[in-house]
Amino acid sequence: MKIIPQKTYRFGRFTISISTNETVVIYAGEKSIHVRTFRRDISPRLKTALGASAAFLVLLASLLVMLPTKDISDVDNDDRMKNDLLQSSQTEFTQPDESEKLIIRKHSVKPGETLSHIAAAYGVSIDTICGSSNLRSYDLIHVGQVLTVPNKDGILYTMNKGGNIVAIAKKYGVSLEKIISQNDVKNPDFVANGTTLFIPDAKPQNIIRGFLWPTRSRVITCGYGWRRNPFNGKYREFHSGTDIRSNYEWVRSARYGKVTYTGWLGGYGKTVVVSHPGGWKTLYAHLSHIIVRPGQYIKQGQNLGKSGNTGRSTGAHLHFEITRYGRHKNPYPYLTKGR
């Protein structure tokens, strides 16, 4: 789907951000912030009106004042709600169930489907589908094509003449015991040519140590720490994450982990929380699109969705947070400089 970048208009205390998905109107008052979100169907009319006359802003603003408001205290509630979520047992990391029986399914590609949507529907990674279906590209699939989809992350590997499990384990960085446990192998020293094996977690869970940058962009538009409220400069607030410039682009997981929350999170809009071993959690907010589901295990660098302008936001970007055992960390020192 083609993404048209959002446009932002400012008129006195009013800010209007228009995108293909929604229009957000914000009024920064003396003691309160009024926020109103209009869905996709109003955007074309707004674009026409804004192009025709700035007087439309005044009319819209007068209507906005009569709508439900979002006070500064409500903004604080957004932070409390988010922090409660990050500190809850709901978002704790748990190891995957290795005893789950392997099931191989076949999926016939339907019109309009993409690999990311299919992977999200089955709860596996795009790499799993590509590796198991012998695809050479993430993008080249066609209607009617039959894909092989295991119910776990990993790939299906067909043994070639002269192949052995030890070499396969070394190639994919998976323990020999793990491969044997996932397959009906009577004698690991001899596996017949043509035998199909399931190689769990065939790619490294973490490509590199530390945390990957979650976006292609490295431009930070607002850092971690105290700042002026972006809607009303009279107020100061603590910014517990890092805002990264990202205009409706793919957002990836900074580290291997388990998706423990997806959905709307107050002023943070569409949000994903990923929990990692060792008490770490990462949060990705203001997304326009989410392609993962709670309970899904994802690899470092795997796409979660696309950045956006949902919730309390003045433009498309990614709000990114890192916590450990419930305490916020400044993300910047943890982001790997090399990638």
C-alpha positions in Angstrom: 0.0 0.0 0.0 1.4 3.4 -0.9 1.9 5.7 2.1 1.3 9.4 1.5 3.3 11.5 4.1 1.3 13.5 6.5 1.0 17.3 6.3 1.0 19.5 9.4 -0.7 22.9 9.6 -0.3 25.3 12.5 -2.6 28.3 13.2 -2.0 30.0 16.6 -2.7 27.4 19.3 -4.0 24.9 16.8 -2.1 22.1 15.1 -3.7 19.9 12.5 -1.9 16.8 11.2 -3.4 15.0 8.2 -2.3 11.6 6.9 -3.9 8.8 4.9 -5.2 7.1 8.0 -6.4 9.9 10.2 -6.5 13.6 11.0 -5.4 14.8 14.4 -6.5 18.2 15.6 -4.8 19.7 18.7 -5.6 22.9 20.6 -3.1 23.9 23.3 -5.0 25.9 25.8 -3.9 27.7 29.0 -4.7 24.8 31.3 -5.7 21.9 29.0 -4.9 20.3 25.7 -7.8 19.4 23.4 -7.1 16.5 21.1 -9.5 15.1 18.5 -8.8 12.4 16.1 -10.8 12.0 12.8 -10.6 8.8 10.9 -9.7 8.3 7.2 -13.0 9.5 5.7 -12.6 13.1 6.7 -9.1 13.6 5.4 -9.9 14.4 1.8 -12.5 17.1 2.9 -10.0 18.6 5.3 -7.3 18.7 2.6 -9.7 20.6 0.2 -10.8 23.0 2.9 -7.3 23.7 4.1 -6.2 24.4 0.6 -9.1 26.7 0.0 -9.0 28.9 3.1 -7.3 29.2 6.5 -10.7 30.4 7.8 -11.7 26.7 8.0 -9.2 26.3 10.8 -11.0 28.9 12.9 -14.3 27.2 12.3 -12.9 23.8 13.1 -11.2 25.2 16.2 -14.4 26.7 17.5 -16.1 23.3 17.2 -13.1 21.6 18.8 -13.5 23.7 22.0 -16.9 22.1 22.5 -15.6 18.6 22.2 -14.3 16.4 25.1 -10.9 17.7 26.2 -7.6 16.1 27.2 -6.2 17.8 30.2 -2.6 17.8 31.3 -3.7 15.4 34.0 -5.0 13.0 31.3 -1.6 13.1 29.7 -0.1 12.1 33.1 -2.7 9.3 33.1 -1.3 8.1 29.8 2.2 7.8 31.4 0.8 6.0 34.4 -1.1 3.6 32.2 1.9 2.9 30.1 4.2 2.4 33.1 1.7 0.1 34.8 1.7 -2.0 31.7 5.5 -2.2 31.5 5.7 -3.2 35.2 2.9 -5.8 35.0 3.3 -9.5 34.8 1.3 -9.4 31.6 4.5 -8.1 29.8 7.0 -10.4 31.5 9.2 -12.6 29.2 8.6 -16.3 29.3 10.5 -19.0 27.3 8.7 -20.6 24.4 7.1 -24.0 24.9 9.6 -26.4 23.2 7.2 -29.3 23.7 4.6 -27.9 21.3 4.0 -30.5 18.6 5.3 -29.5 15.1 2.5 -28.8 12.6 3.2 -28.0 8.9 0.5 -26.1 7.1 0.0 -25.1 3.6 -1.3 -21.6 2.7 -2.5 -20.5 -0.7 -1.8 -16.8 -1.3 -5.0 -14.7 -1.7 -5.4 -11.4 -3.5 -4.0 -8.5 -1.5 -2.0 -10.7 0.9 1.6 -9.9 1.8 4.2 -12.0 3.5 4.0 -9.8 6.6 0.3 -10.3 6.9 0.5 -14.0 6.4 3.3 -14.3 9.0 1.3 -12.3 11.5 -1.8 -14.4 10.9 0.1 -17.6 11.6 2.3 -16.1 14.4 5.6 -16.9 12.9 8.4 -14.8 11.3 8.7 -13.9 7.7 12.1 -15.7 7.7 10.3 -18.9 8.7 8.0 -18.7 5.7 10.7 -17.7 3.3 13.1 -20.5 4.5 10.5 -23.2 4.6 9.0 -22.2 1.2 12.3 -21.7 -0.6 11.6 -18.1 -1.3 14.4 -15.9 -2.5 12.7 -12.6 -1.8 10.5 -11.1 0.9 8.4 -9.4 -1.7 7.9 -11.8 -4.6 4.8 -13.9 -4.0 1.8 -14.2 -6.2 -1.9 -15.1 -5.9 -2.3 -18.9 -5.8 1.2 -19.6 -4.7 1.3 -22.3 -2.0 3.5 -21.5 1.0 4.8 -24.0 3.6 4.2 -22.6 7.1 5.3 -24.4 10.3 3.6 -23.4 13.5 7.0 -22.6 15.1 9.8 -20.3 14.1 12.5 -22.2 12.2 12.9 -23.7 8.7 12.2 -27.0 7.0 15.4 -28.4 5.6 15.7 -31.3 3.1 18.7 -33.5 3.6 21.1 -33.8 0.6 23.3 -36.7 -0.2 26.3 -36.7 2.1 24.7 -34.2 4.6 24.8 -34.7 8.3 23.0 -33.1 11.3 26.2 -31.9 12.9 27.1 -29.8 9.9 23.5 -28.4 9.8 23.6 -27.5 13.5 26.8 -25.7 13.0 25.6 -23.9 9.8 22.5 -22.5 11.5 23.9 -22.0 15.0 21.4 -24.4 16.6 22.3 -27.1 19.1 22.4 -30.7 17.9 20.2 -31.8 20.8 17.5 -29.2 19.8 17.4 -30.4 16.3 17.1 -34.1 17.4 14.4 -33.2 20.0 12.2 -31.5 17.3 12.5 -34.4 14.8 12.0 -38.2 14.8 15.6 -39.0 14.4 16.6 -42.6 15.3 20.3 -42.3 14.4 21.8 -38.8 14.2 24.8 -40.3 12.5 22.7 -41.4 9.5 19.7 -39.5 8.1 18.5 -40.7 4.8 18.8 -38.5 1.7 15.5 -36.6 1.1 14.5 -36.6 4.8 12.9 -33.3 5.8 14.0 -31.9 9.1 12.7 -29.0 11.1 15.5 -26.7 12.2 14.2 -24.5 15.1 15.4 -20.9 15.3 17.5 -21.4 12.2 18.7 -17.8 12.3 20.5 -16.3 15.3 18.0 -14.8 17.8 20.2 -11.8 18.2 22.3 -10.7 15.3 24.5 -8.5 17.4 25.0 -7.7 21.1 23.0 -4.9 22.5 20.0 -3.2 20.9 19.5 -2.6 17.2 18.2 0.8 16.1 14.5 0.1 15.6 14.4 2.3 12.4 16.6 3.0 9.4 16.8 6.6 10.5 19.3 7.6 13.3 17.9 11.1 13.6 16.6 11.8 17.2 14.0 14.6 17.3 13.5 14.5 21.0 15.8 12.8 23.5 15.3 11.2 26.9 14.7 13.5 29.9 12.9 16.7 30.8 11.4 18.8 28.0 8.8 21.4 27.2 5.4 20.0 26.4 5.2 19.9 22.6 1.6 21.2 22.6 1.9 23.9 25.3 5.4 25.2 26.1 4.3 26.5 29.5 4.4 23.0 30.9 7.4 20.7 31.5 7.2 16.9 31.4 9.6 14.0 31.6 10.1 12.2 28.3 10.8 8.6 29.2 11.9 7.5 25.7 13.6 8.7 22.5 11.7 10.1 19.5 13.2 9.0 16.2 12.4 10.5 12.9 10.5 7.9 10.9 7.9 8.7 8.2 5.6 5.7 7.9 8.5 3.3 7.6 9.1 -0.2 9.0 9.9 -0.5 12.7 11.9 -3.6 13.8 12.5 -5.3 17.1 15.7 -4.0 18.8 16.3 -7.5 20.3 15.1 -11.0 20.4 12.0 -11.4 22.6 8.3 -12.1 23.1 5.6 -9.7 22.0 3.5 -9.1 25.1 1.3 -6.2 24.1 -0.2 -4.8 20.9 -2.9 -2.3 20.6 -4.0 1.2 21.5 -2.3 2.8 24.6 -3.9 6.1 25.3 -1.9 9.1 24.0 0.8 6.7 22.8 -1.5 5.5 20.0 -0.9 2.1 18.4 1.8 0.5 20.5 3.9 -2.7 20.7 5.7 -4.0 23.8 8.4 -6.7 23.4 9.8 -8.4 26.5 13.4 -9.8 26.5 15.4 -12.2 28.6 17.1 -10.6 31.6 14.2 -8.2 32.7 14.5 -6.0 29.6 11.4 -4.6 27.7 11.2 -2.3 24.7 8.2 -0.2 23.7 7.3 1.1 20.2 4.6 3.8 20.1 2.6 6.0 17.6 2.6 3.2 15.0 0.3 3.4 12.0 0.3 -0.4 11.4 1.1 -3.5 13.5 1.9 -6.9 12.0 2.7 -9.0 15.1 0.5 -10.4 17.8 0.8 -11.0 21.6 2.6 -14.3 22.4 4.7 -14.3 19.3 8.4 -14.8 19.6 10.4 -12.6 17.3 14.0 -12.3 16.3 16.3 -9.3 16.6 15.6 -7.1 13.5 12.2 -8.6 12.7 9.5 -6.1 11.6 6.8 -5.2 14.1 4.9 -2.7 12.1 5.2 0.8 10.6 5.8 4.1 12.3 3.0 6.7 12.3 1.2 9.6 13.9 -1.4 7.9 16.1 -2.2 9.1 19.6 -0.8 12.3 21.1 1.6 13.1 18.3 2.6 16.2 16.2 3.9 14.2 13.2 5.0 10.8 12.0 7.8 9.4 14.2 8.7 6.5 16.5 8.6 6.8 20.3 11.0 4.2 21.6 11.6 3.1 25.2 13.8 0.7 27.1 13.1 -0.5 30.6 14.8 -3.1 32.9 13.0 -4.5 35.9 10.5 -1.7 35.6 13.0 1.2 35.5 13.4 3.4 32.5 16.8 3.6 30.7 18.0 6.3 28.3 17.8 4.3 25.1 20.6 6.1 23.2 23.6 4.5 25.0 22.2 1.0 24.5 21.6 1.4 20.8 24.3 -0.3 18.8 26.3 2.3 16.9 27.4 0.0 14.1 24.0 -0.9 12.6 
